[in-house]
């Protein structure tokens, strides 16, 4: 019985990591939202496996239910904004700015700037 529980937990961990990877690196917004909802439901299952039913219920209701519904309702507005940016040609500049801001290594200058902003 212990081996079966370990196998279930390992499958749960691998699936959670795969869903999180899919949410982060999905190019399609709808797919990312659906994967986010699935991730929330699987997190609820994980919390129940950890003997925390209150947290599992909250995760299912808030993490998958309410957040998923809000993200799904925001998709049409997001797509409209993408269309407007594509028409104006500013998508590349915005994408480059986000990429350079979040994916660059933290050097002494960025750490000092973050300290100045925090003060």
C-alpha positions as CSV (number, residue, x, y, z in Angstrom):
1,X,0.0,0.0,0.0
2,X,2.9,2.4,0.8
3,X,4.3,1.9,-2.7
4,X,1.0,2.8,-4.3
5,X,0.7,6.0,-2.3
6,X,4.2,6.9,-3.3
7,X,3.5,6.3,-6.9
8,X,0.3,8.5,-6.7
9,X,2.2,11.3,-5.1
10,X,5.0,11.1,-7.7
11,X,2.5,11.2,-10.5
12,X,0.8,14.2,-8.8
13,X,4.1,16.1,-8.4
14,X,5.1,15.4,-12.1
15,X,1.7,16.5,-13.3
16,X,1.7,19.7,-11.2
17,X,5.1,20.6,-12.5
18,X,4.0,19.9,-16.1
19,X,0.9,22.0,-15.7
20,X,2.8,24.9,-14.1
21,X,5.3,24.8,-17.0
22,X,2.4,24.7,-19.5
23,X,0.8,27.7,-17.8
24,X,4.0,29.8,-17.8
25,X,5.1,29.0,-21.3
26,X,1.9,28.7,-23.2
27,X,1.6,31.0,-26.2
28,X,-2.2,30.8,-26.4
29,X,-4.0,32.7,-23.7
30,X,-7.1,30.4,-23.6
31,X,-4.9,27.3,-23.2
32,X,-2.9,29.0,-20.4
33,X,-6.2,29.8,-18.5
34,X,-7.5,26.2,-19.0
35,X,-4.2,24.9,-17.7
36,X,-4.3,27.3,-14.8
37,X,-7.8,26.0,-13.8
38,X,-6.5,22.4,-14.1
39,X,-3.5,23.4,-11.9
40,X,-5.8,24.8,-9.3
41,X,-7.9,21.6,-9.2
42,X,-4.8,19.4,-9.0
43,X,-3.5,21.6,-6.2
44,X,-6.8,21.0,-4.3
45,X,-6.2,17.3,-4.8
46,X,-2.7,17.8,-3.4
47,X,-3.9,19.6,-0.4
48,X,-6.4,16.8,0.3
49,X,-3.6,14.3,0.0
50,X,-1.7,16.3,2.6
51,X,-4.7,16.0,5.0
52,X,-5.7,19.7,4.7
53,X,-9.4,19.6,3.5
54,X,-10.1,23.2,4.4
55,X,-7.2,24.4,2.3
56,X,-8.2,22.0,-0.5
57,X,-11.7,23.4,-0.5
58,X,-10.5,27.0,-0.6
59,X,-8.1,26.1,-3.4
60,X,-10.8,24.5,-5.5
61,X,-13.2,27.4,-4.9
62,X,-10.9,30.3,-5.2
63,X,-7.8,29.0,-7.1
64,X,-9.7,27.1,-9.8
65,X,-13.3,28.4,-9.6
66,X,-13.3,32.1,-9.1
67,X,-9.9,32.9,-10.5
68,X,-10.5,30.7,-13.5
69,X,-13.9,32.4,-14.2
70,X,-12.4,35.9,-13.9
71,X,-9.5,35.0,-16.3
72,X,-11.9,33.5,-18.8
73,X,-14.1,36.6,-18.7
74,X,-11.0,38.8,-19.2
75,X,-9.8,36.9,-22.3
76,X,-11.9,38.8,-24.9
77,X,-10.6,42.2,-23.5
78,X,-7.0,40.9,-23.6
79,X,-7.4,39.7,-27.1
80,X,-8.8,43.1,-28.2
81,X,-5.9,44.8,-26.6
82,X,-3.5,42.5,-28.4
83,X,-5.2,43.3,-31.7
84,X,-4.9,47.1,-31.0
85,X,-1.3,46.8,-30.1
86,X,-0.6,44.7,-33.2
87,X,-2.3,47.3,-35.3
88,X,-0.2,50.1,-33.8
89,X,3.0,48.0,-34.0
90,X,3.8,48.4,-30.3
91,X,3.6,44.7,-29.4
92,X,7.3,44.0,-30.1
93,X,8.4,46.9,-27.9
94,X,6.2,45.8,-25.1
95,X,7.3,42.2,-25.4
96,X,10.9,43.2,-25.5
97,X,10.5,45.4,-22.4
98,X,8.8,42.6,-20.4
99,X,11.4,40.1,-21.5
100,X,14.4,42.4,-20.7
101,X,12.9,43.4,-17.4
102,X,12.0,39.9,-16.0
103,X,14.5,37.6,-17.7
104,X,17.8,39.4,-17.3
105,X,20.2,38.4,-14.7
106,X,20.3,40.5,-11.5
107,X,23.5,42.5,-11.5
108,X,24.7,45.1,-9.1
109,X,23.0,47.9,-11.0
110,X,19.6,46.2,-10.9
111,X,19.9,45.3,-7.3
112,X,20.9,48.9,-6.4
113,X,18.0,50.2,-8.4
114,X,15.6,47.8,-6.7
115,X,16.9,49.1,-3.4
116,X,16.3,52.7,-4.4
117,X,12.8,51.9,-5.5
118,X,12.0,50.0,-2.3
119,X,13.1,52.9,-0.2
